[in-house]
Amino acid sequence: MNEILDTGGALRTEAYKKLKVFLVNPGKFCLIILGERGTGKHYAIESVYKDISLTHTKEDCTVTLEFLSASKVPSNEKEIDDLFKKNENGILVIEDVEQLTDEKQELLFAALSTTDGKFGFNDKFNIRIVFTSAKDVDALREDKNQLQGIFWDRISQLVVEFPSYKDEAYNIHNDFKSTWIKMKFDKILRYKHFSDLPKNIALNRFLEEYADKFDGGFRDLDKLTCMYFNYRILRYGAIRKITEEIEKKIVQDIKNDFIGKSQLHSHSGNDLSIFQIKPGYIMDDLIGQFKIQLKKWGKKEYGTISLAEKKLGLGQGTMKNWTEKKVTKTHRAIFNKPK
């Protein structure tokens, strides 16, 4: 069994097990794989594909594996058929499904109407279609928000969701180990003596403390492992023996670089997630401005105000009164104050 399956946390292990079964489902149902950016969806598909390709036949669509961004999906029937033919007896993964235009959704909807378990227009092909998305599932399911309702129904017959470190922070150590092994630092012969997996208290504390802040998930771990290896080359120089003292310094180095400079500074791409308190405002003004910004954040994050209210645990229609017109007289006076 794939190592990442053996070392993963409960939620991720369950996601891998589901993916392994769903990729070869006998009904040829479509599969959508969900999970925030960096939760390892692409890597998971590749890993599971390697496993199933050893034990399943071409009828189970294990001949090839291709990843295609939604923007590259063809816009006419002939090119859709050509794409399916190219991937016959294989798996085609369409990434970031929410970026499909309405036209492409309608084309794929028609192409995914099965005939004896095969897909296509003028010809029918034995192919497995998989979709991925980093979007919130409720936003995807809401008709005409991200996707058309009938298209969502067709592609979501089987669903697998991979957890982020917010859901399963305790798994960070195993994932760091898996990422370090994946990098194959031992293949760099010149620095092979620095390729052993780091094992020190400072690193463990750093990973535990910042696990829920790794919004980039596996991409963040890729950066961390590369930083750690390169700082070993820098800090040890001609010294070949790993020491706890230098390892501590390296952890501080990567902490300074990663948290302060290298880490993606993002909150699901929503810049409205940071509220700045400006001096000179009374509490009522601040609360009013916070509500206005929260409303804007909610709409951008979830796609609609009604869905934002649901996600935030607010009653339906709560946000409709959160408008600029509701700010206090004091607030207006501050804005209109002569410079």
N, C-alpha and C positions, 0 to 999 in steps of 0.2 A: 504493500500500500504506500502511496505517496507520503513522504516524510511530513509534509505540512498538515496532512490529515492526522497523523499520529500525535503531533505536538500542539495542534490548535486547541483553542478554548471550546467550550461546549457549543456555543452558537455557530462558530465557524466550522467546527467539525460536522455539525448537522447540515450546514449549508453545502459542504463538500459532498457529503453522502447523498443529499438530494440531487445535486448537480450530476453526480456520476450516474444515477438512475435515470434522471430526466433527459440527459443527452441522448440516450438510446431508447426512449420510450417507444413502445411498439405501435402506438396510435399515430405517430408522426405529428403530434401536437406541437405547436410553437411554444417556445420557452423564453421568458424574459428574466434577466438577471439584474437585480437591483443592489444598490449599495453606494454610499457616498464616494466622492473622488478619493482614489488612493486606497480603497479597501481591498484591492487585489482581484477584481473581477476578471480582467484580462489574463492575469497570471493563473488564476484558478481554472479558467477554461483551458488554457494550454496544458496545465498539469493534469487535469482530469482526462483531457483528450489523449495524452500520452499513455495513460493507464488503459483506457477503453480500447485504444487502437491495437493493443497487444492481445486482447481477448475477444474482440467482436469482428464481424465481417463487414464487407462493403455495404451489405444490405442495411446494416445499422448506421451507415453514413460515417465510416471511420477512415476513408481513403485520404481526404485532405481536410485542412482547416484554414479558412481565410477570414480575416477581420476587415471590415469595410465601414468607413464612417458614413453616417446618414447622408451627409452632403454629397457623397459619391454615388449614391444609389441612382440608377438610370431613370429617365423620365418617359420612357415609352415601352410598349409591350415587347418589341423585338429585342431591345437591349436587356430587358428583364430576363427574357428567355435565354439570351446569350450568357448572362451572368449565372443563371441557374445551371445551364449546360456545363459551363466551366467548372462548377463546383458539384457536379453530379456525383452521388455516392459519398459526398463529403458534408462538412458543416460550414455554413456561412453565418458569420456573426456580424450583425449590423449594430454598430456602437452609437450611443447617444440618440436613441430612437426618437426622442422628443424634437429633434431638429429636422425630422422629415416634414416636408411641405404637405399641405392638404392633397395636392395632386399626387405626390408619391405615395401617401397613405392609401389613397383610393386605388392606385395601381397595384400596390402590394396586397391590399385587401382582396382584389380580384384574383391575383396570381396565387394567393394562398388558399384558394378554394380547392380542396383536394379531389383528385380522381384516383381511386385505388391507392390512396396514401401518397400521391405524387403531386408536385406543384408545377405551375407554369401556365402559359396562354395557349399558343399554337401547338406546342409540344409539352409533354409532362415529364418531370424529372424527379428522381429519387434523391432528395436533398433535405438536410435538417436546417431549419432557420432559427437562429437565436438572436434575441435583441438584448441590449443592455441600456441602462440609464442610471445616472446619479441623482435624478430628481426624486422628490418625495412621492410615494406611491399614491397618496390621496390627490395630489396635484395631477398626476398622470391619469387617474381614473375619472377626473371631473371632465365631462364632455366638452370638447372644443376649448379647453384650457391649454393643455399641452398637446393632446391627441384627440382625434375624433372618437366618440364613444364606441362606434361599431368596430373601429380598427383596434382599439384597446381590447375589446372582447375577443377578437380573433387572435391576438398575439399573446394574451395572458392566460392561456389554458393551463400553463404550468409556470410557477413563480419560485425563484430562489433569491433570497436576500442575504447579503454578506454584512456582518456587523462592523461598525467602526470601533475605535478604541474608547469612545464614549460609552458604548454598550458592553465592551469586554476588555477593559483596561488591563486586567491581570495577565492577559496573554502576550503582553508586549515583549517579555523576555524570550519566549519561544519564537516570536516573529523576528526579533533581532537576530537570533541564532540562525534561523532559516535564511534571512536576507544575507547574513555574512557568508554562509556556505554558498549561496547562489552566486555571490560575486567572484568566487574561485580565486581569491588572492594567492592561494598556494601555487597557482600556475605561473605567477610572476617570479621566476626563479631568482632574480637578483635580490628580491625582498621576501623570499619565502620564510625566512626566520621571523618575520612580523605577521605571518598569516594565521597564527593561532587565534581562536575565538577569545575576545577579551573577557576576563572573569575577575571583576573587581567590584568592591562595595560602592565606590563612587559612581560607576556606570549604572549599577542596579538602582541606586537611589534616583539618579537622573531620569532613567526610563520610567520608573514608577511615578515620580513627581509630575512628569510632563506627558504621560501617556494620553490623557484625555484632551491634550492640546495639539496632538499630532493630526491636524485636519487633513494633511496630505497622505495619511496612512502609510502604505507601503512605499510611496515615493519619498516620504520623509525618512523612512528607514534606509532606503537606498542612499540618500544623502548622508545620513549619520554614519553608516558603515564606511562609505568612501572617505569621509572626513577623518574618521578614526584611523583608518589605515594610513592615510597620507600624513597625519600628524605623528604617527609612529615613526615614519621615515624621517620627518623633520626633527622630532625631539630626541630620538635615540642616536641618530647619526651613525657613527661607527660602532656604537654599543650594540651587542647582539642579544644580550640577556634582558628579558622583560622584567621590569621592577614595578612594584606597587606605587612608589613615589612618582615615577614618570607617568604611569597610567592615570594617576589622579590629575596631573597637570593636563594631560590630553583631554580628559573629561571636561575640565574647566574650559579648555580651548574650544571644544566643539559646542559646549553650552553657550559660550559667548558668541561664537559665529552663527550657530544655528538659530538660536532664539532671537538674537539681535539683528542678524543680517540675512541669513540664507533661507530661513523657513518662509514658505508662502504665507503672506499676511492676508488671510482671507476668511470671511465668514460666509461660505456658500456664495461668494461673488457679490455679497450685498454690503455695500459701503455704509448703508444706513444703520448697520448694527452697532455703531459706536455713537453714543450720545455724549455731547460735550456740554458741560455746565459752564455758563458764562457768568461772570460776576455782575452784580447790580440787579439781578432778578429776584423777586420774592418767590416763595414756595409755589403759590398758585400758578405763577407764570411758568416756572420750570415744569410743573406737572402737565400744564397745557401743552407746552412745546414737546415734552416727552411723548404725550399721547399722539400728537400729530406725526411725529417721526416714527413712532411705533406702527401707526396705521400705514405709512408709506413703506416701512420695512416689511410689514406683513403681506402687503399686496405684491411686492417684488419677490419675496421669499416663496410664497405659496401660490401666486398667480391671481387670486381673487380675494376680496375682503371677507366674503362669507367663509371661505376655507381658512383664512387666517384666524378669524374669530373662533372657529371650531378647534383649530390646533392650539390656540392660546387659552382655551377653556372659557371663552367669553360668550355671553348670550348673543343670539342672532340680532343684528342691528345695533349692537353696542357702539361700534366705531362710526356710525353715520353722523353722530353729533361731534365727533372729534375733528373740527375744522378750524381754519385760521380765524373765522369770525367769532369763535368762542373765547378767544384770548381776552384777558382782563384789561380794564382801562389802564392799569399800571403798566402792563406789558406794552400797550400802544404808546403810552407816554414815553417809555424808555426808547422805543424805536423812533419816535418823532422828536426826541430831544435834540435841540440845536447842537452842532459840533463846535 
